[in-house]
Amino acid sequence: MKPGNKLKRQSTHAHYTYKTKDDFLRWWREQDALKKQAAEEELIQADRAISLALMVWTDDGGPPA
């Protein structure tokens, strides 16, 4: 390293934010909530598809409910 470079330090960017453990845990909880919400939505969509299929089957002459 050249002697002139020793005094130059790299400064942090103006928009840089320091990450903390709390930030990570908050992000992790948000991701977990999003995954749970997606799983619940998938179940709701499956239930709707099944009920629609049963309605069509009943309309086509299936056994009366």
C-alpha positions in Angstrom: 0.0 0.0 0.0 1.3 3.4 -0.8 1.8 5.8 2.1 -0.8 8.2 0.8 -3.5 5.6 0.7 -3.1 4.8 4.5 -4.9 8.0 5.4 -7.8 7.4 3.1 -10.6 5.4 4.6 -13.6 4.3 2.7 -16.6 6.1 4.0 -20.0 4.6 4.2 -22.6 5.5 1.6 -25.1 8.2 2.5 -28.0 5.8 2.2 -26.3 2.9 4.2 -28.2 1.7 7.3 -26.8 -0.5 9.9 -28.7 -3.8 10.3 -29.5 -5.0 13.7 -30.7 -8.3 15.2 -34.2 -6.6 15.8 -34.4 -5.7 12.1 -33.6 -9.3 11.1 -36.2 -10.7 13.6 -38.9 -8.3 12.3 -38.1 -9.3 8.7 -38.2 -13.0 9.7 -41.6 -12.6 11.4 -43.0 -10.8 8.3 -41.7 -13.5 6.0 -43.3 -16.2 8.3 -46.6 -14.3 8.3 -46.5 -14.1 4.5 -45.9 -17.8 4.2 -48.8 -18.6 6.5 -51.1 -16.3 4.6 -50.1 -17.9 1.3 -50.8 -21.4 2.8 -54.2 -20.3 4.1 -55.1 -18.7 0.7 -54.2 -22.0 -1.0 -56.5 -23.9 1.3 -59.3 -21.5 0.6 -58.8 -21.7 -3.1 -58.8 -25.5 -2.9 -62.0 -25.5 -0.9 -63.7 -23.2 -3.4 -62.6 -25.5 -6.3 -64.0 -28.6 -4.5 -67.3 -26.9 -3.7 -67.7 -25.7 -7.3 -66.9 -29.2 -8.6 -69.5 -30.7 -6.2 -72.1 -28.1 -7.4 -71.5 -29.0 -11.0 -71.7 -32.7 -10.2 -75.0 -32.2 -8.4 -76.4 -30.1 -11.3 -75.4 -32.9 -13.7 -77.6 -35.4 -12.0 -75.6 -36.6 -9.0 -77.3 -37.8 -5.9 -79.4 -35.1 -4.1 -77.8 -33.4 -1.2 
